[in-house]
Each structure stands twice: as structure tokens, then as C-alpha cells.
Amino acid sequence: MAKPAQERLLAPSQEEDRLRWLEPFLRNLEHERRLSVYTLRNYGKAVERFLVYLRKEGDWDGELKSVKMRQARDFVIDEQRRISRRTLHNQVSAIRAFMKYWIRQGAIELNPFEAVVLPKLPKKLPAYMTEAQVRKLLEGPMKLLESGGIEPFPAWRDRLVLELLYGAGFRVSELVNLTYGDVSFEEEVARIVGKGGKSRLCPLGRVAIGVLCKWRDEFAPQTGFQDPVIVSNQGRKWSPRQIQLLLKKYLALAGLPMDLTPHKVRHSYATHLLDNGADLRLVQELLGHSKLSTTQIYTHVNIGRLKAVFDQAHPRA
């Protein structure tokens, strides 16, 4: 069945919009801000969705300076019916960055999304594991090795992945990009380049550095300065998806909730640091957060736990 004439005419315009407006913005994010491929993908999808919306729903001539705040507001209202509030906030954040880029380039003067009001986000505390649950998770690879369910190479690699996710608070993208040149074995720290190209030092901890040394000395196929630490049996660098699947495997083995993700292991890292007396600003540095407010959500977790203990223990609670 032939497509309507209107749809046939839209495709070339959308491709032109992508080449003219979206691609320069994404190249800037990649080369100047050094964002990850996953962030670039999400920014690209968000902006492209708005450009497609303008072509299909708005009276738009293809010039960004012609975009009105009314169109931005209508887009947000339309998107609320389709996606969650948090996804909407992320999407609009990407589009605002896109508009700010073109303001700097002199293509537009005002950001039509600047005054658009978004629905409030529900206050949701980050999920995390207890210290006992983390111990069960970390024991998984060695238990599997002892039972004969796995060979030594994947067992020690899997243990290293879990130890670094929890012991150093890495993001998945940071872990898969970790090379031997990033690690100071004498000082037991790794230099990580995180979101936005920001560099930070991550202490690895006594246990994690011990596992890393054993992996390097007995199993790693290549340990040169540029060689990735986490690799397959064939010596190929792992993907974030492989890390996610590995975690699912050991969550099932430990009988832990299957909705826990690598990022929730990172939440556990931060929460346990604060539980044991770490300074909030230190945790901010360790996590690589640019804003203290991003880290402060973990203090709410601690307040919640304090209230729970109070309710259980105090006679007047």
C-alpha cells in the first residue's frame, strides 16, 4: 500500500533537519564535552523526536528561530501522555542543551524551552543492597568455581567485575573502558574519566586490588598500557550489556532481587560509605558528581534508615 503524499514528503525534510541541526550538535557533545555513546544516543533521540514533532504537528518552516514557546509547550503536553515524568525531564534537558548550543552559534536568540514548566518528579529514593546482600553477591563467582560450575578464567573475571562495581563505585561505561594504564597498583587507585570528560581518582580497596592483581598476573591475555582490564576469553573488550547480564546471573545465584542493576550496586557503594561515616563531599568526589545535590539523595536514605531504627527501638516512637 502506497504511503500518503504527506508522509512521502516528510522524510527528506526530516533528514535535512538531522544533517543541518542535529549532527553539528552531537559532534560538539562528542568532541567538546566528551559524552559517552549512550548519552549521545539519548540526546539524539530526544532532539530528533522534537524535530519530527515540529514537522508533523507544528506549522514549522525548518528554521530554529521560528520555533515558538507554544510549540515547545504543546510538545511537552503531548509527550506526557506517552512517557514517564522522569523520561520527560531527561528529554527536555537534552532539547534545552540543543537550543543553547544553537544560541551560542548565533542561529537563534531565545530558547523556547527555557520557560516551559515540567511536571514535578516524584521523590524516589535510590534502591540499594544491604551489606549482607552485597557479600552474598560477591561470593557468587568463587562458589560457582568451587562447585565446578565455571572455569577459573571467567570466575576470576566475574569476581573482578563485581568487586570493581561495588568496591570502586564505577559506572558500567567506566568499567568497560578501564585499561591497565588507568590503574596505579602501588597507590591502589584508578584514574577514571567519567561523564562530561571529568577525571577523578577512585580508590580500589584492598580486596579489589588483590583480585585485580591475581587476574592480571594469572589470567589476563594482554596487560599493556592501553589494554582493557575486562575482556572475554578471546581477549576482546566487554560491552556494558555483558556486564548487565553477568550481574543478573549472580543475582539469581544469590537469590537477590532481579531488578537490581549495576547502577544500583553503585547506589549501594555510596550508601554504605555514608553509613560508615564518610563525608558527603568526599562521596561526591568518589562518585564523580558535578553537583552536591546529586549526592545528597543518599542522605535521605540514611534518614529513612534512622527513622526505621527509631520506630523499632524507641518506647515513645
BELCOR-V359028 format. One line per field, one symbol per residue. ss: DSSP state (H for helix, E for strand, L for the rest). Layout:
ss=???
//
This chain:
ss=LLLLHHHHHHHHHHHHHHHHHHHHHHHHHHHLLLLLHHHHHHHHHHHHHHHHHHHHHLLLLLLHHHLLHHHHHHHHHHHHLLLLHHHHHHHHHHHHHHHHHHHHLLLLLLLLLLLLLLLLLLLLLLLLLLHHHHHHHHHHHHHHHHLLLLLHHHHHHHHHHHHHHHHLLLLHHHHHLLEHHHEELLLLEEEEELHHHLEEEEELLHHHHHHHHHHHHHLLLLLLLLLELLELLLLLELLHHHHHHHHHHHHHHHLLLLLLLHHHHHHHHHHHHHHLLLLHHHHHHHHLLLLHHHHHHHHHHHHHHHHHHHHHHLLLL
//
